[in-house]
Amino acid sequence: MGECRQKEWREIAAEKRASLLSSFPSEWIIPVDCLPSEEVLNVSAFPRDSGFFADEELRITEAGAVEIVENISQKVWTAEHVTTAFCKKAAVAHQLINCLTETLFSEALATARSLDEYFIRTGKLVGPLHGLPISLKDNFETAGRASCVGFVGWADQPATRDSSLVALLKKLGAVVYVKTNVPPAMMMAETTNNVFGRTVNPLNRSLTPGGSSGGEAALLSFGGSPLGVGTDIGGSLRIPAACSGIFTLKPSLGRFPHFDTKSGMAGQEAVVSVNGPMSKNLSDIKLFAKTVIDSTPWLIDPKCLPIPWRNIEAPKKLKIGILWNDGVVNPTPPVKRALAETVLKLRAAGHEVVDWAPEGHIQAPDILAKMFFADGGKTIRNSIETSGEPWQDQMMGYANANEIGVFDMWQIHRERNALCKMYLDRWNACDGLDAILSPTTPYTSVKHGDWLHVGYTCIWNILDYTSVSFPTGLFADEQLDLLASDEASFGELDTEIRAKYLILPYGMSEDCLYLNVVRPSKMEPRKKLPILFWIHGGSYQAGASSLPNYNLTYIVQRSMEMGTPIIAVSVNYRKGPWGLIYGDEIKEEGNENLAIKDVILALRWVKENLGAFGGDAEKVTIQGESSGSFMVGQLIVAGAGKDEQLFHQAIQESGSATTGTYNGTDWYEPQFRGILNLTNCNSLKCLREIPYEQLYPAMNYSLSGAWYPVLDGNLFPEHPAKLLATGQYHKIPIIDGVNTDEGTDNAVLGIDTDFELVEHLITVGNPVMTLENVQILLDLYSYVSYWDPSPYGIPFDTPINPQALGLDLGQQYKRQAAIVGDLYYHGTLLHDAALYSIYATPSSPIFVYRFDTLPWNFTTDSSEVFSQSLPSNASTIPIYTNSYKGVAHFSETPFVFNNPEFYGPDPEYEKLAKKISGFWVSFVNYGDPTPEKRFERDFIWEPYSNTGGDEVSEWNVAGNIIVMRTEERGGIVKGLNDWRLVGREFLVERMKEVYQS
């Protein structure tokens, strides 16, 4: 007789994966021509956009658990129809994000049919979860199916019975239909293993959905399950929920049954795993919790506590402690912003918010690690060696662990207990504390393999505190979520995480210099169309032309509606140190200002090639916002703009070339040396030769500092303010403007006194802001107070003390925002417009605007943007309670581009967007923003001033301007550029002294 061949681990894993796929009905396999390419990162909209699902399937799978149960009970849907829809969607989800381990499709459909038959026969529901499909994390045992929990050696070991919770859910009427992927032993914060591979995030497939309940979270986020159940021992419910934008509840020990759920480290109970629900809806979390507890689970699980469900009415005013960081790793900017905005909303709702120090949090990860590694990794090693599979990289802590003795383990227990007692005493000492609000993780998510810290979650497992992770509704924003270069690091781990932080969800690449061209689909033969050339902003450090905010399709469509079609082009350019690195070596080579040179190169390409697209190279309008607008101003004074005639008109939105300080090598050489030190290089030549992967972390903005254009003697022989003042610029038609509350993006929170404000303003790095000038400015802006009711208050339309709304911004917030807004934007507009107008002619006029409409997304409930009120104890004056930034930087962009995805659903906003985008289209066509077509011409722009000609005239400091508002706020009106004129004139005079002397 021959010997039995033992299967190699790869063979076992391949057979398991094939078995899983073979359980999918052929009609649920996505056709090849329908599959999104690997470059498509966000696949969450695939079910609705692909046409692969019927309308009824979409309605069912987009409903929450509460709605499903209700509709089944009302006979709107049957259990079989609901189950079929979710089985199909789960199968589709797996093909896109690799989230399943087991399917129970045939059993689930049989169960659903029996539930329907029972309901028809008796008129009764089996239980409160009748017909509800529920997905399970892989470690929940289901009879006849394996729970391999990420081990190849367990892949073909089917369970003989259901776990207690699974049996209970079935008894309550639930339909179990799939199990979901986990990492080995469920002991990683990401979800990958040698059996099924890596689960990816449906919101961005280049990022992790977290772990260990990552398969469950990914499936729920995709919409392939209405309600799922996972487990948590160090963050395994909450981390995936946070990465995937869903709700979850980690209960304390004994609340939900956990008995005979499979474990990767059975017997480890120094910190105990718990079960918890996961869903897109908070109401579904409550449905699970109440239904399970009402079923007296303590009768089936000896560790469940006999505590019935209690209806408790929370106090109207809660006291909440805020953990801003854990003392180990700073939250990344989007997490920090979400926490700050949540705090503002809590205060606005009348709750008391206090700071909560991270005492005890620093040692928590170390305590947890010692508990997990106590057996020297023996339990996990035994499971891995069963098949001979390799260790996952993030499991090497277990591979290299040393086993400790009983005495040492008891000392860890003592350390844990001391932490629990200390925390309890702290809580009780904070009189009336109801809850602690903390980041769930320091990230929104990370690239696969980059998860480094679970400290924000594991503390609550050690303490055995109930915790909830909830989505805020906010998303990472490349404009808002820049790292602060001066933020202190807590240590090596914090520094490493900061170096890996990527602002954009698709990361960075050296292959970034490309153009995007949008042209009408139908064009008259041989007709050449004017060109709009868009330069995006991002503080010169970040940004990309591919962001949806900058979708040029809508403004091109608007131009076609008007009968004056245009072609629109956007450009990418190198940013931060990649495009603006500077120092002695760079200066000697003449390789400074590469970002601007990238754009000049793109303009040359447009001039040479866009004729093939139907573009008129003699009619190019450059347009930019923020640093993109700074660059437009820089191109106006740069030699290439004047000498090569690369463009013929310009639009500047919220940015001026005269704002910059244009530091020299004395400023940048230390930053350059810092990059050399981080890469172990000693020269620029060395930086050019090392791999990108080594160079990138050192060049990351958070480590290398911020980089801006410099005076290079070529593009900018002198400061742009002096070049403008002496007429050394490209004299072309220009639109120049700002938003009402530009300064709120530059103002910092928490400044209460005049002394603090002076101390801050003299350190902003602008040579105008000397101690003497700042003290004068405080007098000039003394009328701008926290409760300023005048039209000059900032933000607009907030005529009361923001503290009445719970907005603790600092008593000097409005005054500070007005000063810095005028310094960087309103003052430079006054300065530039006056200089432009000196040399303006009828053929090269200057037009000026101020945009004064609140962004739609600056409110919690957009439907109440015009009707929110103060708390009853404050006033009944209508107020924008959730919009303390007002008409901030970047607010005009959706209206300029006529982009309905961003200007919002209000009809008034749509009207305003059509008008403003029409102005821009007309300017691109004719050099005048007043539309030529009679039916569009309900407003006539006037140039900033009527001065001009051969002789240079005196400044017209308050020339013509238009103010852009919705009709219900007064519409688009003409006026003079006299907004906060006294303070702005003072700043302009100081700018002339500094830059034009």
Residue pairs with C-beta under 8 A, 6 or more apart in sequence:
7 15
8 388
9 152
9 153
9 194
9 387
9 388
9 389
12 152
12 153
12 155
12 156
12 195
12 387
13 152
13 155
13 194
13 195
13 196
13 389
16 148
16 155
16 156
16 195
16 196
17 195
17 196
17 197
20 94
20 100
20 101
20 102
20 103
20 196
23 103
23 105
24 91
24 94
24 103
24 105
25 91
25 105
28 87
28 88
28 91
28 92
29 91
29 95
30 50
30 52
30 92
30 95
30 96
34 50
34 51
34 52
35 95
36 43
36 46
36 96
38 205
40 205
41 204
41 205
41 206
41 505
41 506
42 202
42 203
42 204
42 205
43 96
43 97
43 202
43 205
43 222
44 202
44 203
44 221
44 222
44 223
46 52
46 92
46 96
47 53
47 58
47 61
47 89
47 92
47 222
47 223
48 58
52 92
53 61
53 88
53 89
53 92
56 81
56 85
57 85
57 88
57 89
60 68
60 77
60 81
60 82
60 85
60 86
61 85
61 86
61 89
61 223
61 224
61 226
62 223
63 71
63 226
64 226
64 279
64 280
64 281
64 283
64 284
65 132
65 226
65 227
65 279
65 281
65 283
65 284
65 287
65 288
66 281
66 283
66 284
66 287
68 77
68 82
68 131
68 132
68 133
68 226
69 128
69 129
69 130
69 131
69 132
69 287
71 77
72 78
72 79
72 82
72 119
72 125
72 130
72 131
72 132
73 125
73 130
77 131
78 112
78 116
78 131
79 111
79 112
79 113
79 115
79 116
79 119
79 130
79 131
79 175
80 109
80 112
80 113
80 116
82 112
82 131
82 132
82 133
83 108
83 109
83 111
83 112
83 131
83 133
83 175
83 177
84 109
84 112
86 133
86 177
86 224
86 225
86 226
87 103
87 105
87 108
87 109
87 133
87 177
87 178
89 222
89 223
89 224
90 99
90 100
90 103
90 135
90 177
90 178
90 219
90 224
90 225
91 100
91 103
91 105
92 224
93 99
93 100
93 202
93 218
93 219
93 222
93 223
93 224
94 100
96 202
96 205
96 222
97 199
97 200
97 201
97 202
97 205
97 209
97 218
97 219
97 222
98 181
98 196
98 197
98 198
98 199
98 200
99 180
99 181
99 199
99 214
99 215
99 216
99 218
99 219
99 222
99 224
100 178
100 179
100 180
100 181
100 196
100 215
100 219
101 138
101 146
101 148
101 179
101 180
101 181
101 182
101 195
101 196
101 215
102 138
102 142
102 145
102 146
102 178
102 179
103 177
103 178
103 179
104 142
104 145
104 176
104 177
104 178
104 179
105 177
107 176
108 133
108 175
108 176
108 177
111 170
111 175
111 176
112 131
112 175
115 126
115 130
115 131
115 173
115 175
116 131
118 124
118 126
119 125
119 126
119 130
125 173
126 172
126 173
127 171
127 172
127 173
127 291
128 172
128 173
128 287
128 291
128 294
129 169
129 172
129 173
129 174
129 287
129 291
130 173
131 173
131 175
132 173
132 174
132 175
132 226
132 227
133 174
133 175
133 176
133 177
133 225
133 226
133 227
134 169
134 174
134 175
134 176
134 177
134 225
134 226
134 227
134 228
134 229
135 176
135 177
135 178
135 179
135 180
135 216
135 219
135 220
135 224
135 225
135 227
135 228
135 229
136 142
136 166
136 176
136 178
136 179
136 180
136 216
136 228
136 229
137 179
137 180
137 182
137 186
137 212
137 213
137 215
137 216
137 228
137 229
137 230
137 231
138 147
138 148
138 149
138 150
138 179
138 180
138 181
138 182
138 215
139 147
139 149
139 182
139 186
139 231
139 261
139 262
139 263
139 264
140 147
140 163
140 165
140 166
140 179
140 229
140 261
140 262
141 147
141 159
141 161
141 162
141 163
141 166
141 260
141 261
141 262
142 159
142 162
142 163
142 166
142 176
142 179
143 158
143 159
143 160
143 161
143 162
144 158
144 159
145 158
145 159
145 179
146 154
146 155
146 156
146 157
146 158
146 159
147 154
147 159
147 179
147 262
148 154
148 155
148 157
148 195
149 182
149 184
149 185
149 186
149 262
149 263
149 264
150 181
150 182
150 183
150 184
150 185
150 186
150 193
150 194
150 195
150 264
151 184
151 185
151 193
151 195
151 264
151 383
151 384
151 386
151 387
151 389
152 194
152 195
152 386
152 387
152 389
153 383
153 384
153 385
153 386
153 387
153 389
154 383
154 386
155 195
159 262
161 167
161 260
162 170
163 259
163 260
163 261
163 262
164 257
164 258
164 259
164 260
164 261
164 297
164 300
164 301
165 229
165 256
165 257
165 258
165 261
165 275
165 292
165 297
166 176
167 300
168 257
168 292
168 295
168 297
168 300
169 176
169 229
169 292
170 176
171 295
172 291
172 292
172 295
178 219
178 224
178 225
180 213
180 215
180 216
180 218
180 219
180 228
181 191
181 193
181 196
181 199
181 214
181 215
182 191
182 193
182 211
182 212
182 213
182 214
182 215
183 190
183 191
183 192
183 193
183 211
183 212
183 214
183 392
183 394
183 395
184 193
184 194
184 264
184 380
184 383
184 384
184 392
184 395
185 263
185 264
185 265
185 379
185 380
185 383
185 395
185 398
186 211
186 212
186 213
186 231
186 233
186 236
186 263
186 264
187 212
187 264
187 265
187 372
187 380
187 395
187 398
188 211
188 212
188 392
188 394
188 395
188 451
189 208
189 210
189 211
189 212
189 235
189 236
189 239
189 394
189 451
189 454
190 198
190 208
190 210
190 211
190 214
190 394
190 448
190 449
190 451
191 198
191 199
191 208
191 209
191 210
191 211
191 212
191 214
191 215
191 218
191 240
192 198
192 199
192 392
192 448
193 392
194 389
194 390
194 392
198 448
199 208
199 209
199 214
199 215
199 218
200 206
200 207
200 208
200 209
200 218
200 448
201 207
201 208
201 209
201 218
201 221
201 243
201 244
201 445
202 209
202 218
202 221
202 222
202 244
203 221
203 244
203 245
204 445
204 505
204 506
206 447
206 448
206 505
206 506
206 507
207 243
207 445
207 446
207 447
207 448
207 505
208 214
208 243
208 445
208 446
208 447
208 448
208 450
208 451
209 215
209 217
209 218
209 221
209 240
209 243
209 244
209 445
210 217
210 239
210 240
210 241
210 242
210 243
210 244
210 441
210 445
210 451
211 236
211 239
211 240
211 451
212 230
212 231
212 236
212 240
213 228
213 230
213 231
213 232
213 236
213 237
213 240
213 278
214 240
214 243
216 225
216 228
216 229
216 230
216 240
216 278
217 228
217 230
217 240
217 241
217 243
217 244
217 246
217 248
217 278
218 240
218 244
219 225
219 228
220 228
220 244
220 246
220 278
220 279
220 280
221 244
221 245
221 246
221 280
223 280
226 279
226 280
226 284
227 277
227 278
227 279
227 284
227 287
227 288
228 277
228 278
228 279
229 275
229 276
229 277
229 278
229 288
230 236
230 237
230 240
230 248
230 275
230 276
230 278
231 237
231 258
231 261
231 273
231 274
231 275
231 276
232 238
232 250
232 273
232 274
232 276
232 457
232 461
233 271
233 272
233 273
233 274
233 461
234 271
234 368
234 372
234 454
234 457
234 458
234 461
235 440
235 441
235 454
235 456
235 457
235 458
235 461
236 273
237 248
237 249
237 250
237 276
237 278
237 469
238 248
238 250
238 440
238 441
238 457
238 467
238 469
239 440
239 441
239 454
239 457
240 248
240 278
241 247
241 248
241 278
241 440
241 469
241 471
242 440
242 441
242 444
242 469
242 471
243 441
243 443
243 444
243 445
245 280
245 471
246 278
246 279
246 280
246 471
247 278
247 279
247 280
247 281
247 282
247 284
247 285
247 468
247 469
247 470
247 471
248 276
248 277
248 278
248 279
248 285
248 468
248 469
249 276
249 277
249 285
249 289
249 466
249 467
249 468
250 274
250 276
250 460
250 461
250 466
250 467
250 468
250 469
251 274
251 275
251 276
251 289
251 466
252 274
252 464
252 465
252 466
253 272
253 274
253 303
253 464
254 303
254 304
254 305
255 274
255 293
255 304
255 305
255 307
255 466
256 274
256 275
256 276
256 289
256 292
256 293
256 297
256 304
257 275
257 292
257 297
257 300
257 301
257 304
258 272
258 273
258 274
258 275
258 301
258 303
259 300
259 301
259 302
259 303
261 273
261 275
263 273
264 379
264 380
264 383
265 372
265 375
265 379
265 380
266 379
267 379
268 371
268 372
268 374
268 375
268 379
270 371
270 374
270 409
270 412
270 413
270 416
271 368
271 371
271 416
271 461
271 462
272 464
277 284
277 285
277 288
277 289
278 285
279 285
279 288
282 470
285 468
289 309
290 309
293 307
293 308
293 309
294 308
294 309
296 306
296 308
297 304
298 304
298 305
298 306
314 434
315 434
316 350
317 350
317 351
317 352
318 346
318 351
318 352
318 434
318 435
319 351
319 352
319 354
319 430
319 432
319 433
319 434
320 346
320 351
320 352
320 353
320 354
320 433
320 434
320 435
320 436
320 437
321 353
321 354
321 355
321 356
321 430
321 433
321 435
321 436
321 437
322 339
322 343
322 353
322 354
322 355
322 356
322 436
322 437
322 438
323 356
323 358
323 361
323 436
323 437
323 438
323 439
324 331
324 336
324 339
324 355
325 331
325 358
325 439
325 490
326 358
326 361
326 362
326 364
326 438
326 455
326 456
326 459
327 358
327 361
327 362
327 490
328 358
328 361
328 362
328 365
328 453
328 455
328 490
328 491
328 493
328 494
329 442
329 452
329 453
329 455
329 490
329 493
329 494
329 497
330 336
330 442
330 487
330 489
330 490
330 494
330 497
330 498
331 339
331 439
331 442
332 442
332 443
332 444
332 481
332 483
332 497
332 498
332 501
333 480
333 481
333 482
333 483
333 484
333 501
333 503
334 444
334 474
334 475
334 476
334 477
334 480
334 481
335 439
335 441
335 442
335 443
335 444
336 439
337 474
337 477
337 480
337 481
338 472
338 474
339 437
339 439
341 472
341 474
342 437
342 472
343 353
343 437
344 806
344 807
344 882
344 884
345 860
345 882
346 353
346 437
346 806
347 353
347 805
347 806
347 807
347 808
348 805
348 806
348 807
348 881
348 882
349 806
350 806
350 871
351 806
354 430
354 433
356 430
356 436
356 438
359 422
359 426
360 419
360 422
360 423
360 426
360 459
361 455
361 459
363 415
363 419
364 419
364 455
364 458
364 459
364 462
365 453
365 454
365 455
365 458
367 412
367 415
367 416
367 419
367 462
368 454
368 458
368 461
368 462
369 397
370 404
370 412
371 412
371 416
372 397
372 398
373 397
373 398
373 401
373 402
374 403
374 404
374 408
374 409
374 412
375 401
375 403
376 401
376 402
376 403
376 404
377 397
377 398
377 399
377 400
377 401
378 403
380 395
380 398
381 398
381 399
384 391
391 398
391 399
393 449
394 449
394 451
416 462
419 462
419 463
420 462
420 463
420 464
423 463
427 433
438 456
439 456
440 456
440 457
440 469
441 453
441 454
441 456
441 457
442 453
442 456
442 497
443 497
443 501
444 475
444 476
446 452
446 500
447 500
447 502
447 507
450 500
452 493
452 496
452 497
452 500
453 493
453 497
457 467
460 466
460 467
476 503
476 505
478 503
478 504
478 538
478 542
478 543
478 544
478 547
479 537
479 538
479 542
479 543
479 626
479 890
481 503
482 503
482 539
482 541
482 542
482 701
483 498
483 501
483 503
483 700
483 701
483 702
484 702
485 701
485 702
485 705
485 706
487 498
487 702
489 495
489 498
495 703
498 700
498 702
498 703
499 697
499 698
499 700
499 702
499 703
500 697
501 700
501 702
502 508
503 542
504 542
504 544
506 544
508 696
510 692
512 544
512 572
512 573
512 574
513 572
513 573
513 574
513 598
513 601
513 602
514 572
515 569
515 570
515 571
515 572
515 602
515 605
515 606
516 545
516 546
516 552
516 569
516 570
516 571
517 567
517 568
517 569
517 610
517 613
518 552
518 553
518 556
518 567
518 568
518 569
519 529
519 556
519 567
519 568
519 613
519 614
519 615
520 529
520 556
520 559
520 560
520 565
520 567
523 529
523 565
523 614
527 614
528 611
528 614
528 615
528 616
528 619
529 565
529 566
529 567
529 614
529 615
529 616
530 566
530 567
530 615
530 616
530 619
530 620
530 621
530 924
530 925
531 566
531 567
531 568
531 569
531 606
531 610
531 615
531 616
531 617
531 619
531 620
531 621
531 924
532 552
532 555
532 566
532 567
532 568
532 569
532 621
532 623
532 920
532 924
533 569
533 570
533 571
533 602
533 603
533 606
533 620
533 621
533 622
533 623
533 647
534 545
534 550
534 552
534 568
534 569
534 570
534 571
534 623
534 624
534 628
535 570
535 571
535 573
535 599
535 622
535 623
535 624
535 628
535 629
535 631
535 632
536 543
536 544
536 545
536 547
536 550
536 570
536 624
536 625
536 628
537 543
537 624
537 625
537 626
537 627
537 628
537 629
537 655
537 890
538 575
538 626
538 627
538 628
539 626
539 627
539 706
540 575
540 576
540 579
540 580
540 595
540 627
540 630
540 706
540 707
540 708
540 709
541 575
541 576
541 701
541 706
541 707
542 575
542 576
542 701
543 575
543 627
544 572
545 570
545 571
545 572
546 572
548 899
548 901
548 902
549 893
549 894
549 897
549 899
549 902
550 570
550 893
550 897
551 897
551 899
551 901
552 568
552 569
552 570
552 897
554 897
554 898
554 899
554 900
554 917
555 566
555 568
555 896
555 897
555 898
555 917
555 920
555 921
556 565
556 566
556 567
556 568
557 898
558 898
558 914
558 917
558 918
558 921
559 565
559 566
559 921
559 924
559 925
562 918
562 921
562 922
562 931
562 933
562 936
563 933
564 921
564 922
564 925
564 931
564 932
564 933
566 921
566 924
566 925
567 610
567 613
567 614
567 615
569 606
569 610
571 598
571 599
571 602
572 598
573 579
573 595
573 596
573 598
573 599
573 602
574 580
574 594
574 595
574 598
575 595
576 699
576 701
576 704
576 706
576 707
577 671
577 675
577 699
577 701
577 704
577 707
578 594
578 699
579 594
579 595
579 598
579 707
580 592
580 593
580 594
580 595
580 707
580 708
580 709
580 710
581 594
581 668
581 672
581 675
581 699
581 707
582 592
582 665
582 668
582 672
582 707
582 710
583 665
583 668
583 669
583 671
583 672
583 673
583 684
584 665
584 669
584 672
585 672
585 683
585 684
586 592
586 672
586 684
587 665
587 712
589 684
590 712
590 714
592 710
592 712
593 709
593 710
593 712
593 715
593 716
595 631
595 709
596 631
596 634
596 635
596 638
596 709
596 715
597 715
599 631
599 635
600 635
600 638
600 640
600 646
603 620
603 622
603 635
603 640
603 646
603 647
604 644
604 646
606 615
606 617
606 620
606 646
607 617
607 620
607 644
607 646
608 617
610 617
611 617
618 648
619 648
619 649
619 924
620 646
620 647
620 648
620 649
621 647
621 648
621 649
621 650
621 651
621 923
621 924
622 632
622 635
622 647
622 649
622 650
622 651
623 632
623 650
623 651
623 653
623 920
624 630
624 631
624 632
624 651
624 652
624 653
624 655
625 653
625 654
625 655
625 890
625 892
625 893
626 653
626 654
626 655
626 889
626 890
627 655
628 653
628 655
629 652
629 653
629 654
629 655
629 656
630 655
630 656
630 657
630 659
630 660
630 709
631 655
631 657
631 709
632 650
632 651
632 652
632 655
632 657
633 652
633 655
633 656
633 657
633 658
633 720
633 832
634 657
634 709
634 715
634 716
634 720
635 641
635 646
635 647
635 650
635 730
636 650
636 657
636 729
636 730
636 732
636 734
637 657
637 716
637 720
637 723
637 724
637 728
637 729
637 730
638 715
638 716
639 714
639 715
640 646
640 715
641 647
641 729
641 730
642 729
642 730
647 730
647 732
648 732
648 733
649 732
649 733
649 734
649 923
649 924
649 927
650 732
650 733
650 734
650 735
651 734
651 735
651 736
651 920
651 923
652 734
652 735
652 736
652 737
652 832
653 737
653 738
653 892
653 893
653 896
654 737
654 738
654 739
654 742
654 825
654 889
654 890
654 892
655 825
656 736
656 825
656 828
656 829
656 831
656 832
657 720
657 721
657 724
658 719
658 720
658 721
658 724
658 828
658 831
658 832
658 991
658 995
659 824
659 825
659 828
660 708
660 709
660 720
661 708
661 765
661 766
661 767
662 708
662 709
662 710
662 711
662 716
662 719
663 708
663 710
664 710
664 711
668 707
668 710
671 704
671 705
671 707
674 703
674 704
674 705
675 681
675 687
675 698
675 699
675 703
675 704
676 682
676 683
676 686
676 687
678 697
678 698
678 703
678 704
679 686
679 687
679 690
679 694
679 695
679 698
681 687
681 690
687 695
697 703
698 704
709 716
710 716
711 717
711 718
711 719
716 723
717 723
718 728
719 995
719 996
721 831
721 991
721 992
721 995
721 996
722 995
722 996
723 729
724 832
724 835
724 836
725 835
725 992
725 996
727 838
727 839
727 952
731 839
731 840
731 841
731 844
732 844
733 843
733 844
733 845
733 846
733 847
733 923
733 927
733 928
734 836
734 844
734 845
734 846
734 847
735 847
735 848
735 849
735 919
735 920
735 923
735 929
736 829
736 832
736 833
736 836
736 846
736 847
736 848
736 849
737 829
737 848
737 849
737 850
737 851
737 892
738 825
738 826
738 829
738 850
738 851
739 825
739 850
739 851
739 852
739 887
739 888
739 889
739 890
739 891
739 892
740 794
740 795
740 796
740 850
740 851
740 852
740 886
740 887
740 979
741 794
741 795
741 796
741 817
741 821
741 885
741 886
741 887
741 888
742 821
742 824
742 825
742 826
742 888
742 889
743 794
743 816
743 817
743 818
743 819
743 820
743 821
743 822
743 824
743 825
744 794
744 795
744 817
744 821
744 884
744 885
744 886
744 888
744 889
745 885
745 888
745 889
745 890
746 817
746 820
746 821
746 824
746 889
747 813
747 816
747 817
747 820
747 821
748 760
748 810
748 816
749 808
749 809
749 810
749 813
750 809
750 810
751 757
751 760
751 810
751 811
751 812
751 813
751 816
752 810
752 811
752 812
753 811
753 812
754 778
754 812
756 812
757 778
757 812
757 815
757 816
758 771
758 774
758 775
758 778
760 816
761 769
761 774
761 777
761 816
761 819
761 820
762 769
762 770
762 771
762 774
764 820
764 823
766 823
767 994
768 823
768 987
768 990
768 991
768 994
769 823
773 986
773 990
776 986
777 819
777 983
777 986
777 987
778 815
780 982
780 983
780 986
781 815
781 818
781 819
781 980
781 983
782 815
783 790
783 792
784 792
784 793
784 794
784 814
784 815
784 818
785 814
785 815
786 801
786 802
786 803
786 809
786 811
786 812
786 813
786 814
786 815
787 799
787 800
787 801
788 794
788 799
788 814
789 799
789 800
790 799
792 818
792 979
792 980
793 799
793 814
794 814
794 817
794 818
794 821
794 886
795 814
795 817
795 880
795 883
795 884
795 885
795 886
795 887
795 888
796 852
796 854
796 886
796 887
797 854
797 879
797 880
797 886
798 879
798 880
798 884
798 886
799 877
800 870
800 874
800 875
800 877
800 879
802 808
802 809
802 813
802 884
804 870
804 871
804 874
804 875
805 870
805 871
805 874
805 879
805 881
805 884
807 884
809 884
810 816
818 980
818 983
819 983
822 980
822 983
822 984
822 987
823 987
825 889
826 979
826 980
826 984
827 983
827 984
827 987
827 988
827 991
828 991
829 848
829 977
830 957
830 977
830 981
830 984
830 985
830 988
831 988
831 991
831 992
833 846
833 848
833 944
833 959
833 977
834 955
834 956
834 957
834 959
834 988
835 955
836 846
836 944
837 846
837 943
837 944
837 945
837 947
837 948
837 955
837 956
837 959
838 947
838 948
838 952
838 953
838 955
839 948
839 952
840 846
840 943
840 944
840 945
840 947
840 948
841 948
841 949
842 948
843 927
845 927
845 928
845 943
845 944
846 943
846 944
846 945
846 959
847 923
847 928
847 929
847 941
847 942
847 943
847 944
848 944
848 959
848 960
848 961
848 962
848 977
849 961
849 962
849 963
849 964
850 961
850 962
850 963
850 964
850 979
851 887
851 891
851 892
851 895
851 916
851 964
852 887
852 963
852 964
852 965
852 969
853 887
853 891
853 895
853 909
853 912
853 964
853 965
853 966
853 969
854 865
854 880
854 883
854 886
854 887
854 891
855 883
855 887
855 888
855 891
855 894
855 904
856 862
856 865
856 902
856 903
856 904
856 905
856 906
856 909
857 902
857 904
858 880
858 882
858 883
858 885
858 886
858 888
859 865
859 868
859 880
859 882
859 883
860 882
861 868
862 904
862 905
862 906
865 880
865 904
865 906
866 878
866 968
867 878
868 878
868 879
868 880
868 881
868 882
869 876
869 877
869 878
869 879
869 881
870 876
870 877
870 879
870 881
880 886
892 916
892 964
893 899
893 902
894 901
894 902
894 903
894 904
894 913
895 903
895 909
895 912
895 913
895 916
895 917
895 964
896 916
896 917
896 920
897 917
898 913
898 914
898 916
898 917
899 913
900 910
900 913
903 909
903 910
903 912
903 913
908 966
908 967
908 968
909 966
911 966
911 967
912 964
912 965
912 966
912 967
912 972
915 939
915 964
915 972
916 964
918 931
918 936
919 929
919 930
919 931
919 941
920 929
921 931
922 928
922 929
922 930
922 931
922 932
922 936
923 929
925 932
926 932
928 941
929 941
930 937
930 939
930 940
930 941
931 937
939 962
939 972
941 962
942 960
942 974
943 959
943 960
944 956
944 959
944 960
944 961
944 977
945 956
945 959
945 960
947 953
947 956
957 977
957 981
957 985
957 988
958 976
958 977
958 978
958 981
959 976
959 977
960 974
960 975
960 976
960 977
961 974
961 975
961 976
961 977
962 972
962 973
962 974
962 975
963 972
963 973
963 974
963 975
964 972
965 971
965 972
965 973
